[in-house]
């Protein structure tokens, strides 16, 4: 499938959708504290997104059926994806899932605004965390920053993955390989696929007009993953903690423009 290049006018609409994502994080931030349930966070996010004139992108997304028409994965039931400790991504909020001192939680938010998608993820610390968890979160954020630094016209997607993998492994961590960044536009998932590992100088050439996410998922242990019986929640196979940060960005002649910021 070809990459759908975006015009300046389309990027402006994507920027509006991304700004609502960033504003939703600001609304959530004071509530990411011990004793709060993830369904409470979900309700706060949904109310804020709808009041902003947008729709929750993830809610109802992603149902899968087999060739006989039988449902093999239900639609995602919530506004945000939550990833506590050993959860990598796509965790489902619930009333019994209560934040505790020392947890880390990734919150993935998607919006649909005037037909265009905003998509980002941040990992928060809950109260005081141990040194290893703090390092993991810091390294995951730095991996995103290093990936963004490579997202310039004339570079290649492999340069992004190589920068992320090199830094993560130099700090004793690993990067998930089965999950990737992706193009965004009118759909949540478009081309190109943006891997978070790879060889420098390889892969698709980065060009102005591309819009995609970089969203490294960094594990404290090994890179292997497992999916829980709910068909959504992805966890580390070895039970180690995982942290993720994500931005959507548009590639301009001068480099990447982050769309999911205030």
Secondary structure, DSSP 4 states (H G I P E B T S, - for coil): -------HHHHHHHHHHHHHHHHHHHHHHTT-STT-BHHHHHHHHHHHHHHTT-EESSTT---EE-TTS-EEEPPP-SSEEEEETTEEE-EEP-TT-B--TT-EEEEEEEEEETTEEEEEEEEEE-SS--HHHHHHHHHHHHHHHHHHHT-STT-BHHHHHHHHHHHHHHTT-EE-SS--EEE-SSSSSEEEEE-SS--TT-SSBP-TT-EEEE--EEESS-S-EEE-TTSS-EEETT---EEE-BEEEEEETTEEEESS--
